[in-house]
Amino acid sequence: MSFKIAIIGAGSVGFTKKLFTDLLCVPEFRDIEVALTDISQHNLDMIRAILDKIVEANGFPVKVTAHTDRRRALEGAKYIISCVRVGGLEAYADDIRIPLKYGIDQCVGDTICAGGILYGQRNIPVILDFCKDIREVAAPGAKFLNYANPMAMNTWAAIEYGKVDTVGLCHGVQHGAEQIAEILGAKSLADLDYICSGINHQTWFIDLRLNGRKIGKEELVAAFEAHPVFSQQEKLRIDVLKRFGVYSTESNGHLSEYLPWYRKRPEEIARWIDMSDWIHGETGGYLRHSTETRNWFETEFPQFLASADKPIDPAKRSNEHASHILEALETGRVYRGHFNVKNNGVISNLPADAIIESPGFVDRFGINMVSDITLPEACAATCMASINVQRMSVHAAVTGDIDLLKLAVLHDPLVGAVATPEEVWQMVDEMVVAQARWLPQYADAVPAAKERLARSTVKTRDWAGAARRNVRSIEELRAEKSALKKAV
């Protein structure tokens, strides 16, 4: 088979390498063209060098090109994959730093909450630019696969306003299933069958079967509490499982910032999180992790490049959806996964316009969602709170309506549990002013926001958060990796 795939934001080097090697695990895909595009020539050069070495080591006829001109990369592409982070780590730091001044402590801040909403404001105008280019220069009927967060908002904008065939992809469901398989003692993940449904990062395992035997709440709670690691790392998720009756896909740290109950008081946060790794609730944990990863990759690039000189092993293909979806669409081999699409009745007790994440099957006929799923009422209520925030956030991002943006942030569950309306209004002004270079739709609103900030009487504080860690140096990271190797 010969067709073209474009990857936007290909400078996300590690993730692009994973997607590329996954694609080449499909025998029929070894004659495709992969066009990389990014605004950073430096990052493009790094990932191009790695992928060229993979191609050379395996002797495949696949063609790799790299472009800072996005439209050139998209010309004739049948599939487009996006993994962009608009504003990079500089803007992301503000997503964490500024809300902390108002008492809002986020672990990740890339989906909803104050940080996720502003992340969406930066991404959505760019996503719509992608869609315009796809409509104009990509292959007719091209499919857009969005990996970028905030997943639901980006996908919502691409479908409703971008008018492009779009599916959102995430790996949270797979990771949750791996945990459940482990605690239940499954011999392999194939022994676990499940239905997982909801919205991105708030999907719920509403039906679990191990070798055909239905697994209930009590058995699941007991298995998690007996696990020597998860019982400590996933305290909040286990508490939600006990109260809701079903397990959430999202990590302890992520889930904590989508709910109004666990991060509202600084003295309570330590009770629910675990500091063994950033993902379990550390303040700004993903920002620290991303910063360390970037620094490590920049320093150790020669080693990454050298390690690319290896044969591809199809047995090590990852569980990222993209290659499996493309394989199913192109070959007809059926793939079952969990996809982010517009609801339109798939989940009976969520709105039709919402972007939901739910099971579907892919073959030559496309992505076919399993319909008429009903969530437990508590799960639906929690999802609805986020959906309402997402809808307002998308519409604000498209229209540049700063008042609607403030209302979206005000209705965010964690923000509403911590901040007053006056604090929210000032915080949004401060974030929009700080990130103005990435928010062209708010250009007319920035001068007035600056004036309001100049005469504001709302007090803020200099706070690092309830559970903050410093970014580790390269030397500290080397020492830690060395210690881990010795321990093994």
C-alpha positions as CSV (number, residue, x, y, z in Angstrom):
1,M,0.0,0.0,0.0
2,S,1.2,3.5,-0.7
3,F,-0.4,6.6,0.8
4,K,0.7,9.6,2.8
5,I,0.5,10.3,6.5
6,A,1.3,13.8,7.9
7,I,2.2,14.3,11.6
8,I,1.7,17.8,12.9
9,G,3.8,18.6,16.0
10,A,6.2,15.9,15.0
11,G,8.8,17.6,17.2
12,S,7.3,15.7,20.1
13,V,10.2,13.4,19.4
14,G,9.5,10.4,21.6
15,F,5.8,10.2,20.8
16,T,6.4,10.6,17.0
17,K,9.0,7.8,17.1
18,K,6.5,5.5,18.8
19,L,3.8,6.3,16.3
20,F,6.2,5.8,13.4
21,T,7.5,2.4,14.6
22,D,3.9,1.3,15.3
23,L,3.0,2.1,11.7
24,L,5.9,0.1,10.3
25,C,4.8,-2.9,12.3
26,V,2.0,-3.3,9.8
27,P,3.5,-5.2,6.8
28,E,1.3,-3.4,4.3
29,F,2.6,0.0,5.4
30,R,6.2,-0.3,4.6
31,D,5.9,1.7,1.3
32,I,4.0,4.7,2.7
33,E,5.2,8.3,3.0
34,V,5.3,10.0,6.4
35,A,5.5,13.8,6.3
36,L,6.7,15.5,9.5
37,T,5.9,19.1,10.3
38,D,6.7,21.3,13.2
39,I,7.4,25.0,13.9
40,S,10.8,24.1,15.3
41,Q,13.4,23.2,12.7
42,H,15.7,22.0,15.5
43,N,13.1,19.4,16.7
44,L,12.3,18.4,13.2
45,D,16.0,17.8,12.5
46,M,16.2,15.5,15.6
47,I,13.2,13.4,14.8
48,R,14.0,13.2,11.1
49,A,17.5,11.8,12.0
50,I,16.0,9.2,14.3
51,L,13.3,8.1,11.8
52,D,15.8,8.0,8.9
53,K,18.0,5.7,11.0
54,I,15.1,3.4,11.7
55,V,14.3,3.2,8.0
56,E,17.9,2.5,7.1
57,A,18.3,-0.2,9.8
58,N,15.2,-2.0,8.6
59,G,15.7,-1.6,4.9
60,F,12.1,-0.4,4.3
61,P,11.1,1.7,1.3
62,V,9.1,4.1,3.4
63,K,9.7,7.8,2.6
64,V,10.2,10.3,5.4
65,T,10.0,14.1,4.7
66,A,10.2,17.0,7.0
67,H,8.7,20.5,6.6
68,T,8.3,23.7,8.6
69,D,5.7,24.6,5.9
70,R,2.7,22.7,7.2
71,R,0.7,22.9,4.0
72,R,3.5,21.1,2.1
73,A,3.4,18.3,4.6
74,L,-0.4,18.1,4.3
75,E,-0.5,18.1,0.5
76,G,-2.2,14.8,-0.6
77,A,-2.2,13.3,2.9
78,K,-4.8,10.7,3.5
79,Y,-4.3,10.7,7.3
80,I,-3.2,13.6,9.5
81,I,-2.1,13.1,13.1
82,S,-1.8,16.0,15.5
83,C,0.2,16.0,18.7
84,V,0.8,19.7,19.1
85,R,1.3,21.8,22.3
86,V,0.7,25.4,21.4
87,G,2.9,27.7,23.5
88,G,5.1,24.8,24.6
89,L,6.4,24.6,28.2
90,E,6.6,28.4,28.5
91,A,2.8,28.8,28.2
92,Y,2.2,25.6,30.2
93,A,4.2,27.0,33.1
94,D,1.7,29.9,33.3
95,D,-1.2,27.4,33.3
96,I,0.2,26.0,36.6
97,R,1.8,29.1,38.1
98,I,-1.0,31.7,37.8
99,P,-3.9,29.6,39.2
100,L,-1.7,28.7,42.2
101,K,-1.8,32.4,43.1
102,Y,-5.5,32.0,43.6
103,G,-5.3,28.7,45.5
104,I,-5.9,26.3,42.6
105,D,-3.5,23.4,42.8
106,Q,-3.4,21.3,39.6
107,C,-1.4,18.2,39.0
108,V,-1.5,18.3,35.1
109,G,-3.8,21.1,34.0
110,D,-4.2,20.1,30.4
111,T,-7.8,18.9,30.1
112,I,-10.1,21.1,32.1
113,C,-9.5,23.2,35.2
114,A,-8.0,26.6,34.7
115,G,-4.9,25.4,32.9
116,G,-6.7,23.0,30.6
117,I,-9.2,25.7,29.6
118,L,-6.5,28.2,28.7
119,Y,-4.6,25.4,26.9
120,G,-7.7,24.9,24.8
121,Q,-7.9,28.6,24.0
122,R,-4.3,28.4,22.6
123,N,-4.9,25.2,20.7
124,I,-8.3,25.7,19.1
125,P,-7.4,28.6,16.7
126,V,-4.5,26.5,15.5
127,I,-6.6,23.3,15.2
128,L,-9.0,25.3,13.0
129,D,-6.0,26.4,10.9
130,F,-5.1,22.8,10.5
131,C,-8.6,21.9,9.4
132,K,-8.6,24.7,6.8
133,D,-5.4,23.3,5.4
134,I,-6.8,19.8,5.4
135,R,-9.9,20.8,3.5
136,E,-7.8,22.7,1.0
137,V,-4.7,20.6,0.3
138,A,-5.1,17.1,1.9
139,A,-6.5,14.1,0.0
140,P,-10.4,14.3,-0.4
141,G,-12.0,12.8,2.7
142,A,-8.8,12.9,4.7
143,K,-9.1,11.7,8.3
144,F,-7.8,13.8,11.2
145,L,-6.5,11.9,14.2
146,N,-6.1,14.2,17.2
147,Y,-3.8,13.2,20.1
148,A,-3.4,16.7,21.4
149,N,-4.9,17.8,24.7
150,P,-7.4,19.1,25.8
151,M,-8.7,16.2,23.8
152,A,-12.4,16.8,24.0
153,M,-12.2,20.6,23.3
154,N,-9.8,20.1,20.3
155,T,-11.9,17.4,18.8
156,W,-15.1,19.3,19.4
157,A,-13.7,22.3,17.6
158,A,-12.4,20.3,14.7
159,I,-15.7,18.6,14.1
160,E,-18.1,21.5,14.8
161,Y,-16.1,24.4,13.4
162,G,-13.3,22.7,11.3
163,K,-15.7,20.5,9.4
164,V,-13.1,17.7,9.1
165,D,-13.6,14.0,9.7
166,T,-12.0,13.8,13.1
167,V,-11.4,11.3,15.9
168,G,-9.7,11.9,19.2
169,L,-7.3,9.3,20.6
170,C,-6.0,8.7,24.1
171,H,-4.4,5.8,26.0
172,G,-6.0,6.2,29.4
173,V,-8.4,3.3,28.9
174,Q,-5.6,0.9,28.0
175,H,-3.6,1.9,31.0
176,G,-6.6,1.5,33.3
177,A,-7.3,-1.9,31.9
178,E,-3.7,-3.0,32.5
179,Q,-4.0,-2.0,36.1
180,I,-7.2,-4.0,36.5
181,A,-5.8,-7.1,34.8
182,E,-2.8,-7.0,37.1
183,I,-4.8,-6.7,40.4
184,L,-7.1,-9.5,39.3
185,G,-4.2,-11.8,38.5
186,A,-5.0,-12.1,34.8
187,K,-2.5,-14.2,32.8
188,S,-2.7,-11.7,30.0
189,L,-4.7,-8.6,29.1
190,A,-6.6,-10.7,26.6
191,D,-8.3,-12.4,29.5
192,L,-10.0,-9.1,30.5
193,D,-13.1,-8.0,28.6
194,Y,-14.5,-4.6,29.4
195,I,-16.9,-1.8,28.4
196,C,-15.4,1.6,29.2
197,S,-17.4,4.7,28.5
198,G,-17.7,8.4,29.4
199,I,-15.7,11.4,28.2
200,N,-11.9,11.7,27.8
201,H,-10.1,11.3,31.1
202,Q,-13.4,10.6,32.8
203,T,-14.2,7.2,31.3
204,W,-15.6,4.5,33.5
205,F,-15.2,0.7,33.5
206,I,-19.0,0.0,33.6
207,D,-18.7,-3.7,32.7
208,L,-15.7,-5.9,33.6
209,R,-15.3,-9.7,32.9
210,L,-12.3,-11.8,33.6
211,N,-12.4,-15.0,31.4
212,G,-16.2,-14.4,31.1
213,R,-16.8,-14.0,34.8
214,K,-18.4,-10.6,35.8
215,I,-16.3,-8.6,38.2
216,G,-18.3,-6.6,40.8
217,K,-17.5,-3.5,42.9
218,E,-16.6,-5.4,46.1
219,E,-14.1,-7.7,44.4
220,L,-12.5,-4.8,42.6
221,V,-12.2,-2.7,45.7
222,A,-10.7,-5.6,47.6
223,A,-8.2,-6.4,44.9
224,F,-7.0,-2.7,44.7
225,E,-6.7,-2.4,48.4
226,A,-4.7,-5.6,48.6
227,H,-2.2,-4.5,45.9
228,P,1.1,-3.3,47.5
229,V,1.6,-0.5,45.0
230,F,-1.8,0.7,43.7
231,S,-3.3,0.8,47.2
232,Q,-0.9,3.6,47.9
233,Q,-0.6,5.3,44.5
234,E,-4.3,5.3,43.7
235,K,-6.0,6.2,47.0
236,L,-8.3,8.8,45.4
237,R,-9.3,6.5,42.5
238,I,-10.1,3.8,45.0
239,D,-12.2,6.2,47.0
240,V,-14.2,7.2,43.9
241,L,-14.6,3.5,43.1
242,K,-16.0,2.8,46.5
243,R,-18.5,5.7,46.2
244,F,-19.4,5.5,42.5
245,G,-19.2,1.7,42.2
246,V,-17.1,1.8,39.1
247,Y,-13.4,2.5,38.4
248,S,-12.2,5.6,36.5
249,T,-9.6,5.3,33.8
250,E,-7.7,8.4,34.7
251,S,-4.7,8.5,37.0
252,N,-4.9,9.5,40.6
253,G,-3.4,13.0,39.9
254,H,-5.5,13.7,36.8
255,L,-8.8,12.5,38.4
256,S,-8.2,14.7,41.5
257,E,-8.3,17.9,39.4
258,Y,-11.5,17.0,37.5
259,L,-13.5,16.8,40.7
260,P,-14.4,19.4,43.3
261,W,-13.7,17.3,46.4
262,Y,-10.1,16.3,46.8
263,R,-7.8,19.3,46.0
264,K,-10.0,22.1,47.5
265,R,-8.1,22.4,50.8
266,P,-4.3,22.3,50.8
267,E,-4.2,20.4,54.0
268,E,-6.4,17.7,52.4
269,I,-4.3,17.2,49.3
270,A,-1.6,15.1,50.9
271,R,-4.2,12.7,52.2
272,W,-5.2,11.7,48.6
273,I,-2.1,11.8,46.5
274,D,1.2,9.8,46.4
275,M,4.6,11.4,45.7
276,S,6.3,8.3,44.3
277,D,5.7,9.6,40.8
278,W,4.3,12.8,39.3
279,I,1.2,11.1,37.9
280,H,-0.2,10.4,41.3
281,G,-1.0,14.0,42.3
282,E,2.1,16.1,42.6
283,T,1.5,19.9,42.2
284,G,2.5,20.7,38.6
285,G,3.8,17.2,38.3
286,Y,3.4,16.9,34.5
287,L,5.1,20.2,34.0
288,R,8.1,19.0,36.0
289,H,8.1,15.7,34.2
290,S,7.9,17.3,30.8
291,T,10.7,19.8,31.6
292,E,13.0,17.0,32.8
293,T,12.2,14.9,29.7
294,R,12.9,17.8,27.3
295,N,16.2,18.5,29.1
296,W,17.2,14.9,29.2
297,F,16.4,14.4,25.5
298,E,18.4,17.4,24.5
299,T,21.4,16.3,26.5
300,E,21.3,12.6,25.6
301,F,20.2,12.9,22.0
302,P,23.3,11.0,20.6
303,Q,22.3,8.0,22.7
304,F,18.6,8.2,21.4
305,L,19.9,8.4,17.9
306,A,22.2,5.4,18.3
307,S,19.4,3.3,19.9
308,A,17.3,3.8,16.7
309,D,19.6,1.5,14.8
310,K,17.6,-1.6,15.6
311,P,15.2,-3.9,13.8
312,I,11.5,-3.2,14.4
313,D,9.8,-5.9,16.4
314,P,6.0,-6.1,15.6
315,A,5.6,-8.0,19.0
316,K,6.5,-4.7,20.7
317,R,3.9,-2.6,18.9
318,S,2.4,-0.2,21.3
319,N,-1.3,0.0,22.3
320,E,-1.6,3.6,20.8
321,H,-4.7,3.5,18.6
322,A,-3.4,5.3,15.5
323,S,-1.6,2.4,13.7
324,H,-4.4,0.0,14.6
325,I,-7.1,2.3,13.2
326,L,-5.2,2.9,10.0
327,E,-4.5,-0.8,9.6
328,A,-8.3,-1.6,10.0
329,L,-9.3,1.1,7.6
330,E,-6.8,0.1,4.9
331,T,-6.8,-3.7,5.3
332,G,-10.3,-4.5,6.7
333,R,-8.8,-6.3,9.7
334,V,-11.2,-5.4,12.5
335,Y,-9.9,-3.3,15.4
336,R,-11.8,-2.7,18.7
337,G,-10.8,0.4,20.7
338,H,-12.1,3.5,22.5
339,F,-12.5,6.6,20.5
340,N,-13.4,10.3,21.0
341,V,-16.3,11.3,18.7
342,K,-19.4,13.4,18.9
343,N,-22.0,11.6,21.0
344,N,-25.1,11.7,18.8
345,G,-26.8,9.1,21.0
346,V,-23.9,6.7,21.6
347,I,-24.2,7.4,25.4
348,S,-27.9,7.8,26.1
349,N,-27.6,10.1,29.2
350,L,-25.0,12.6,27.8
351,P,-25.8,15.5,25.4
352,A,-25.7,14.8,21.7
353,D,-23.2,17.5,21.0
354,A,-20.6,16.3,23.6
355,I,-17.4,14.6,22.6
356,I,-17.5,11.2,24.3
357,E,-15.0,8.4,24.6
358,S,-16.5,5.0,24.1
359,P,-16.0,1.6,22.5
360,G,-16.1,1.2,18.7
361,F,-15.0,-1.1,16.0
362,V,-13.0,-0.1,12.9
363,D,-12.9,-1.8,9.5
364,R,-13.0,-0.7,5.8
365,F,-16.3,0.9,6.5
366,G,-14.9,3.3,9.1
367,I,-15.2,3.8,12.8
368,N,-18.4,2.3,14.0
369,M,-19.4,3.1,17.6
370,V,-21.3,0.9,20.0
371,S,-24.5,2.7,20.6
372,D,-27.1,3.0,23.4
373,I,-24.7,2.9,26.4
374,T,-26.1,4.3,29.7
375,L,-23.7,5.5,32.3
376,P,-24.3,5.1,36.0
377,E,-26.0,8.3,37.2
378,A,-23.1,9.6,39.3
379,C,-20.7,9.1,36.4
380,A,-23.0,10.9,34.0
381,A,-23.3,13.8,36.5
382,T,-19.6,14.1,36.8
383,C,-19.1,14.0,33.0
384,M,-21.9,16.6,32.6
385,A,-20.0,19.1,34.8
386,S,-17.0,18.9,32.5
387,I,-19.0,18.8,29.3
388,N,-20.7,22.1,30.2
389,V,-17.2,23.7,30.8
390,Q,-15.9,22.2,27.5
391,R,-18.8,23.5,25.5
392,M,-18.4,27.1,26.8
393,S,-14.6,26.9,26.4
394,V,-14.8,25.8,22.8
395,H,-17.3,28.6,21.9
396,A,-15.2,31.2,23.8
397,A,-12.1,30.1,21.9
398,V,-13.8,30.4,18.5
399,T,-15.5,33.7,19.2
400,G,-12.8,35.4,21.4
401,D,-15.5,36.2,24.0
402,I,-13.6,36.8,27.2
403,D,-16.8,37.0,29.3
404,L,-17.8,33.5,28.2
405,L,-14.3,32.3,28.9
406,K,-14.6,33.6,32.5
407,L,-17.9,31.8,32.9
408,A,-16.4,28.6,31.6
409,V,-13.6,28.8,34.2
410,L,-16.0,29.8,36.9
411,H,-18.0,26.6,36.2
412,D,-15.0,24.4,36.3
413,P,-15.5,21.9,39.3
414,L,-12.1,22.5,41.0
415,V,-12.0,26.2,40.3
416,G,-15.5,26.6,41.7
417,A,-14.6,24.7,44.8
418,V,-11.6,27.0,45.6
419,A,-12.0,30.5,44.1
420,T,-14.6,33.3,44.3
421,P,-16.1,34.9,41.2
422,E,-13.9,38.0,41.8
423,E,-10.8,35.8,41.9
424,V,-11.8,33.9,38.8
425,W,-12.4,37.1,36.8
426,Q,-9.0,38.5,37.8
427,M,-7.2,35.1,37.2
428,V,-8.5,34.9,33.7
429,D,-7.5,38.4,32.9
430,E,-4.0,37.6,34.2
431,M,-3.7,34.4,32.2
432,V,-5.0,36.1,29.0
433,V,-2.5,38.9,29.3
434,A,0.4,36.6,30.1
435,Q,-0.4,34.4,27.1
436,A,-1.6,37.1,24.7
437,R,1.0,36.1,22.0
438,W,-0.8,32.7,21.7
439,L,-4.3,34.0,21.9
440,P,-5.0,36.1,18.8
441,Q,-8.7,35.8,19.2
442,Y,-8.5,37.9,22.5
443,A,-6.3,40.7,21.0
444,D,-9.1,43.2,21.4
445,A,-9.8,42.1,25.0
446,V,-6.2,42.4,26.3
447,P,-6.0,46.2,26.8
448,A,-9.1,46.2,29.0
449,A,-7.8,43.2,30.9
450,K,-4.6,45.0,31.6
451,E,-6.5,48.1,32.9
452,R,-8.6,45.9,35.2
453,L,-5.5,44.2,36.6
454,A,-3.8,47.6,37.2
455,R,-6.7,48.7,39.5
456,S,-7.6,45.4,41.0
457,T,-7.9,44.9,44.7
458,V,-8.2,41.1,44.7
459,K,-5.4,39.7,46.8
460,T,-3.2,36.8,45.6
461,R,-0.4,34.8,47.2
462,D,3.0,33.5,46.3
463,W,2.3,29.8,46.6
464,A,4.2,26.8,45.1
465,G,1.3,24.4,45.9
466,A,0.7,21.7,48.5
467,A,3.0,19.1,47.0
468,R,5.6,20.7,44.7
469,R,8.9,19.3,43.7
470,N,11.8,21.1,42.0
471,V,12.9,20.1,38.5
472,R,15.8,17.7,38.7
473,S,19.1,18.4,37.0
474,I,20.6,16.2,34.4
475,E,23.2,15.0,36.9
476,E,20.4,14.1,39.4
477,L,18.5,12.2,36.6
478,R,21.6,10.3,35.7
479,A,22.2,9.3,39.3
480,E,18.6,8.1,39.7
481,K,18.7,6.0,36.5
482,S,22.1,4.6,37.5
483,A,20.6,3.6,40.9
484,L,17.6,1.9,39.3
485,K,19.9,-0.1,37.0
486,K,21.9,-1.3,40.0
487,A,18.7,-2.2,41.9
488,V,17.6,-4.4,38.9
